[in-house]
Amino acid sequence: MAEAIRATAAGGTHRSIAMRLRPATAAIALAALVCCMVAGTLIGPAGIGPGDTARVVLNHVAGASFDVPRQADAIIWEIRLPRVLLAGVVGATLAFSGAAYQGVFRNPLADPYLLGVAAGAGLAGAIAIVLDAPLRQGGFSLLPLVSFGGAMTAVLLAYNIAHAGGQTPNTTLILAGVTLSSISVAAISYILIVDHQSSNAVLSWLLGSFNGSGWRDLSYVLPYAVPAGIVVFLHGRVLNVLQLEESEASYVGLDVQRTKAIILLAASLAAAAAVSVVGIIGFVGLVSPHFVRLLLGPDYRRLLPVVVLVGASFLILADIGARSLVSPGELPVSILTSFVGAPFFLFLLRRQRRVYF
């Protein structure tokens, strides 16, 4: 009885804190994202001051004609700014995809890679690199397209394996995704062992990096991430309903199987586009929803917009660390997200006696 009373009190305290934080959280998250973007644009080995940085942006965005050194213009506009924007877009994409997966599966450990997105993309990309396929045509890199195809193939295969008799049980779908991921990882490991010459190139891509990112990379992600994000956002209320048992959700008039398929396809499509461009970056889609849920509670209508902002900020900060901690050169950004995300996730698991779904 005492434990029940304490649990009820803790739940009431959490709800009270969440109610107080809701009006300000989105504004604070947006301000934090802007600060992260500014920091990411300013920080770098070339000492370019805020004044020149602002003038470069105004020249290109507002059509101003400030006098700026050509080298500063190239570094800010062609290297730093697209890299920061890509990190923000990928972070936001992985974050809302992770939230969607957790909502559909009602599983706090679900992330955007659960159905084989990462493993499928990694295997397809590794095969293309090892076979020395012509990955550049007319200045375009075909590696993102190849890995995107691998990611979506894995997801669709997992769904087809689990779907039977008009039903797609969550447990069967998760097991199918985990199995396909294991097979893909085993195949990647075999490739790395057999082909030593290509192992560095494969590992560099698999570990995730924004090194060499440009404006063109955004065009690989945005056409998939934006529509998928709209679909997920429009299903915010439905994600709340899906937290019920499937029979209860069906009783209130929801086509559970169709809805799950739509949300999972949209989230997987967005995650596949992100992974195909920058490689496998972990913990963004797992930690960001938990962090926001801790502040705002389980309502997906309030949670999703803030999750996008938090995920974008998290990955921008991780990328700043990846290119600043080691000189010369840089760390794979997935190392930073794991070092930060894993302890934080363990902290949340330890702090919260129950998950707010």
C-alpha positions as CSV (number, residue, x, y, z in Angstrom):
1,M,0.0,0.0,0.0
2,A,2.8,2.4,0.9
3,E,4.5,1.7,-2.4
4,A,1.3,2.4,-4.3
5,I,0.8,5.7,-2.5
6,R,4.4,6.7,-3.3
7,A,4.0,5.7,-6.9
8,T,0.8,7.7,-7.2
9,A,2.4,10.7,-5.5
10,A,5.4,10.5,-7.9
11,G,3.0,10.3,-10.9
12,G,1.1,13.3,-9.6
13,T,4.4,15.2,-9.1
14,H,5.5,14.4,-12.6
15,R,2.2,15.6,-14.1
16,S,2.3,18.8,-12.0
17,I,5.9,19.5,-13.3
18,A,4.9,18.7,-16.8
19,M,2.0,21.1,-16.7
20,R,4.2,23.9,-15.5
21,L,6.9,23.2,-18.1
22,R,4.6,22.9,-21.2
23,P,4.2,26.6,-22.1
24,A,7.9,27.3,-21.9
25,T,9.5,24.1,-23.1
26,A,8.9,24.6,-26.9
27,A,10.3,28.2,-26.7
28,I,13.3,27.1,-24.7
29,A,14.0,24.1,-27.1
30,L,13.7,26.5,-30.1
31,A,16.1,29.0,-28.5
32,A,18.5,26.2,-27.7
33,L,18.4,25.0,-31.3
34,V,19.2,28.4,-32.7
35,C,22.1,28.7,-30.3
36,C,23.4,25.3,-31.3
37,M,23.2,26.3,-35.0
38,V,25.0,29.6,-34.4
39,A,27.7,27.7,-32.4
40,G,28.1,25.1,-35.1
41,T,28.5,27.8,-37.8
42,L,31.1,29.8,-35.8
43,I,33.2,26.9,-34.4
44,G,36.0,25.6,-36.6
45,P,39.7,25.6,-37.1
46,A,39.6,28.6,-39.4
47,G,39.1,31.7,-37.1
48,I,36.2,33.4,-38.7
49,G,34.5,35.9,-36.4
50,P,30.8,36.4,-35.9
51,G,30.8,39.6,-37.9
52,D,32.1,37.9,-41.1
53,T,29.9,34.9,-40.5
54,A,26.8,37.1,-40.3
55,R,27.8,39.1,-43.4
56,V,28.3,35.8,-45.4
57,V,24.9,34.6,-44.5
58,L,23.3,38.0,-45.2
59,N,25.0,38.1,-48.6
60,H,23.6,34.8,-49.7
61,V,20.2,34.8,-47.9
62,A,19.2,38.5,-48.1
63,G,21.1,39.5,-51.2
64,A,23.3,41.9,-49.3
65,S,26.7,43.0,-50.7
66,F,29.0,43.1,-47.8
67,D,32.7,42.8,-48.4
68,V,33.9,39.4,-47.1
69,P,37.1,37.5,-47.8
70,R,36.5,34.8,-50.4
71,Q,37.9,32.1,-48.2
72,A,35.6,33.0,-45.3
73,D,32.7,33.0,-47.7
74,A,33.5,29.5,-49.0
75,I,34.1,28.0,-45.5
76,I,30.9,29.4,-44.0
77,W,28.5,28.9,-46.9
78,E,29.9,25.8,-48.6
79,I,31.2,23.8,-45.6
80,R,29.9,24.9,-42.1
81,L,26.4,26.0,-42.8
82,P,25.2,23.0,-44.9
83,R,26.9,20.7,-42.4
84,V,25.0,22.3,-39.4
85,L,21.7,22.2,-41.3
86,L,22.2,18.6,-42.3
87,A,23.1,17.6,-38.7
88,G,19.9,19.4,-37.5
89,V,17.7,17.8,-40.2
90,V,19.1,14.3,-39.5
91,G,18.8,14.7,-35.7
92,A,15.2,15.9,-36.0
93,T,14.4,13.0,-38.4
94,L,15.8,10.3,-36.2
95,A,14.1,11.9,-33.2
96,F,10.6,11.9,-34.5
97,S,11.1,8.5,-36.1
98,G,12.2,7.1,-32.8
99,A,9.2,8.6,-31.1
100,A,6.9,7.1,-33.7
101,Y,8.4,3.7,-33.3
102,Q,8.1,3.9,-29.5
103,G,4.5,4.9,-29.8
104,V,3.5,2.2,-32.3
105,F,5.3,-0.6,-30.4
106,R,4.6,0.8,-26.9
107,N,8.2,-0.1,-26.2
108,P,10.6,2.3,-24.6
109,L,13.6,0.5,-26.2
110,A,12.3,1.0,-29.8
111,D,14.3,3.2,-32.0
112,P,14.3,4.1,-35.8
113,Y,16.6,1.1,-36.5
114,L,14.4,-1.5,-35.0
115,L,13.1,-3.0,-38.2
116,G,16.5,-3.2,-39.9
117,V,16.8,0.3,-41.4
118,A,20.4,0.7,-40.3
119,A,21.5,-2.8,-41.0
120,G,19.9,-2.9,-44.4
121,A,21.4,0.4,-45.4
122,G,24.8,-0.6,-44.0
123,L,24.9,-3.9,-45.9
124,A,23.8,-2.3,-49.2
125,G,26.4,0.4,-48.8
126,A,29.1,-2.0,-47.8
127,I,28.5,-4.2,-50.8
128,A,28.5,-1.2,-53.1
129,I,31.8,0.0,-51.7
130,V,33.5,-3.4,-51.8
131,L,32.4,-4.1,-55.3
132,D,33.8,-0.8,-56.3
133,A,30.6,0.1,-58.0
134,P,30.4,3.4,-60.0
135,L,29.0,5.4,-57.2
136,R,29.5,8.8,-58.8
137,Q,27.6,9.9,-61.9
138,G,27.7,13.4,-63.1
139,G,28.9,14.7,-59.8
140,F,26.2,12.9,-57.8
141,S,27.0,10.2,-55.3
142,L,24.9,7.1,-55.7
143,L,25.8,5.6,-52.4
144,P,22.9,7.3,-50.6
145,L,20.5,5.8,-53.1
146,V,22.0,2.4,-52.8
147,S,21.9,2.4,-49.0
148,F,18.4,3.9,-49.0
149,G,17.2,1.0,-51.2
150,G,18.8,-1.5,-48.8
151,A,17.2,0.1,-45.8
152,M,13.7,0.1,-47.3
153,T,14.1,-3.5,-48.5
154,A,14.9,-4.6,-45.0
155,V,11.9,-2.8,-43.5
156,L,9.5,-4.1,-46.2
157,L,10.9,-7.7,-45.8
158,A,10.4,-7.6,-42.0
159,Y,6.9,-6.3,-42.4
160,N,6.0,-9.0,-45.0
161,I,7.5,-11.7,-42.8
162,A,5.4,-10.6,-39.8
163,H,2.2,-9.9,-41.7
164,A,-0.2,-12.9,-41.8
165,G,-3.9,-13.3,-41.8
166,G,-4.5,-9.5,-42.0
167,Q,-2.6,-9.0,-38.7
168,T,0.9,-7.7,-38.0
169,P,1.7,-8.6,-34.3
170,N,4.2,-6.2,-32.7
171,T,6.2,-9.0,-31.2
172,T,6.5,-10.9,-34.5
173,L,7.4,-7.7,-36.4
174,I,10.1,-6.8,-33.9
175,L,11.6,-10.3,-34.0
176,A,11.6,-10.2,-37.8
177,G,13.5,-6.9,-37.7
178,V,16.0,-8.0,-35.2
179,T,16.6,-11.2,-37.1
180,L,17.2,-9.4,-40.4
181,S,19.4,-7.0,-38.6
182,S,21.5,-9.8,-37.2
183,I,21.9,-11.4,-40.6
184,S,22.9,-8.1,-42.2
185,V,25.4,-7.4,-39.4
186,A,26.9,-10.8,-39.9
187,A,27.2,-10.2,-43.6
188,I,28.9,-6.8,-43.0
189,S,31.3,-8.4,-40.6
190,Y,32.2,-11.0,-43.2
191,I,32.8,-8.3,-45.8
192,L,35.1,-6.4,-43.4
193,I,37.1,-9.6,-42.7
194,V,37.4,-10.7,-46.2
195,D,38.1,-7.4,-47.9
196,H,40.8,-5.6,-45.9
197,Q,41.4,-2.9,-48.6
198,S,37.8,-1.6,-48.4
199,S,37.4,-2.0,-44.6
200,N,38.4,1.5,-43.7
201,A,36.0,3.0,-46.2
202,V,33.2,0.8,-45.1
203,L,33.8,1.5,-41.4
204,S,34.1,5.3,-42.0
205,W,30.7,5.3,-43.6
206,L,29.0,3.0,-41.2
207,L,30.1,4.9,-38.1
208,G,28.4,8.1,-39.3
209,S,30.0,11.4,-40.2
210,F,29.1,14.8,-41.6
211,N,32.5,15.3,-43.0
212,G,32.3,16.6,-46.5
213,S,28.6,17.3,-46.3
214,G,27.2,19.9,-48.7
215,W,23.9,21.4,-49.8
216,R,23.3,18.5,-52.1
217,D,23.1,16.1,-49.1
218,L,20.1,18.0,-47.8
219,S,18.3,17.2,-51.1
220,Y,18.7,13.5,-50.4
221,V,17.0,13.8,-47.0
222,L,14.4,16.5,-47.1
223,P,12.2,15.1,-49.8
224,Y,11.6,12.0,-47.6
225,A,11.9,13.5,-44.1
226,V,9.4,16.4,-44.6
227,P,6.4,14.4,-45.9
228,A,7.1,11.6,-43.5
229,G,7.3,14.1,-40.6
230,I,4.0,15.6,-41.6
231,V,2.4,12.1,-41.6
232,V,3.7,11.3,-38.2
233,F,2.7,14.7,-36.8
234,L,-0.8,14.3,-38.2
235,H,-1.0,11.0,-36.3
236,G,-0.2,12.5,-32.9
237,R,-3.6,11.9,-31.5
238,V,-3.7,8.4,-33.0
239,L,-0.4,7.6,-31.4
240,N,-2.0,8.4,-28.1
241,V,-4.8,6.0,-28.9
242,L,-2.3,3.3,-29.8
243,Q,-1.1,3.3,-26.2
244,L,-4.2,1.3,-25.4
245,E,-4.5,-2.4,-26.1
246,E,-5.1,-3.1,-29.8
247,S,-8.6,-4.4,-29.0
248,E,-9.5,-1.3,-27.1
249,A,-8.1,0.9,-29.9
250,S,-10.2,-1.0,-32.4
251,Y,-13.2,-0.5,-30.2
252,V,-13.0,3.3,-30.5
253,G,-13.0,3.0,-34.3
254,L,-9.3,2.9,-35.1
255,D,-8.1,0.6,-37.9
256,V,-5.1,-0.5,-35.9
257,Q,-3.2,-2.5,-38.6
258,R,-3.6,0.1,-41.3
259,T,-2.6,2.9,-39.0
260,K,0.5,1.0,-37.7
261,A,1.6,0.3,-41.3
262,I,1.2,4.0,-42.3
263,I,3.1,5.4,-39.3
264,L,5.9,2.7,-39.5
265,L,6.3,3.3,-43.2
266,A,6.6,7.0,-42.8
267,A,9.1,6.8,-39.9
268,S,11.1,4.1,-41.6
269,L,11.2,6.1,-44.9
270,A,12.6,9.2,-43.0
271,A,15.1,7.2,-41.0
272,A,16.3,5.4,-44.1
273,A,16.9,8.7,-45.9
274,A,18.9,10.0,-42.9
275,V,21.0,6.8,-42.6
276,S,21.7,6.7,-46.3
277,V,23.4,10.1,-46.3
278,V,25.4,10.1,-43.0
279,G,25.6,6.5,-42.0
280,I,24.4,4.9,-38.7
281,I,24.1,7.3,-35.8
282,G,22.8,5.8,-32.6
283,F,20.9,7.0,-29.6
284,V,19.4,10.2,-31.1
285,G,16.1,8.5,-31.8
286,L,16.1,6.6,-28.5
287,V,17.1,9.3,-26.0
288,S,15.4,12.4,-27.4
289,P,11.8,11.1,-27.0
290,H,12.5,9.9,-23.5
291,F,14.0,13.2,-22.5
292,V,11.1,15.2,-23.8
293,R,8.6,12.7,-22.3
294,L,10.2,13.2,-19.0
295,L,9.5,17.0,-19.2
296,L,6.1,17.0,-21.0
297,G,4.5,13.7,-20.3
298,P,3.2,11.1,-22.8
299,D,0.9,13.2,-25.1
300,Y,2.3,12.9,-28.6
301,R,0.6,16.0,-29.8
302,R,2.8,18.1,-27.4
303,L,5.8,15.7,-27.5
304,L,6.5,15.5,-31.2
305,P,7.3,19.2,-32.0
306,V,9.7,19.4,-29.0
307,V,11.3,16.0,-29.9
308,V,12.2,17.4,-33.3
309,L,13.9,20.5,-31.7
310,V,15.8,18.4,-29.1
311,G,17.0,15.8,-31.6
312,A,18.3,18.5,-33.9
313,S,20.1,20.3,-31.1
314,F,21.6,17.0,-29.8
315,L,23.1,16.0,-33.1
316,I,24.4,19.5,-33.9
317,L,26.2,19.5,-30.5
318,A,27.5,16.0,-31.1
319,D,28.9,17.0,-34.5
320,I,30.6,20.1,-33.0
321,G,32.3,17.8,-30.5
322,A,33.2,15.3,-33.3
323,R,35.1,17.9,-35.3
324,S,36.6,19.7,-32.3
325,L,37.9,17.1,-29.9
326,V,40.5,15.6,-32.2
327,S,42.9,17.7,-34.2
328,P,43.8,17.2,-37.0
329,G,40.9,15.1,-38.2
330,E,37.6,14.3,-36.5
331,L,35.8,11.5,-34.7
332,P,32.8,9.6,-36.1
333,V,29.8,11.4,-34.7
334,S,28.2,8.1,-33.6
335,I,30.9,7.8,-31.0
336,L,29.9,11.1,-29.4
337,T,26.2,10.3,-29.5
338,S,26.9,6.9,-27.8
339,F,29.2,8.4,-25.2
340,V,26.6,11.0,-24.3
341,G,23.3,9.1,-25.1
342,A,24.1,5.8,-23.4
343,P,24.9,7.1,-19.9
344,F,22.0,9.6,-20.1
345,F,19.6,6.8,-21.1
346,L,20.8,4.6,-18.2
347,F,20.3,7.6,-15.9
348,L,16.7,7.9,-17.1
349,L,16.1,4.2,-16.6
350,R,17.5,4.5,-13.0
351,R,15.6,7.7,-12.2
352,Q,12.2,6.7,-13.6
353,R,10.6,3.7,-12.0
354,R,8.1,3.6,-14.8
355,V,8.0,4.8,-18.4
356,Y,5.5,7.4,-19.2
357,F,3.4,6.1,-22.1
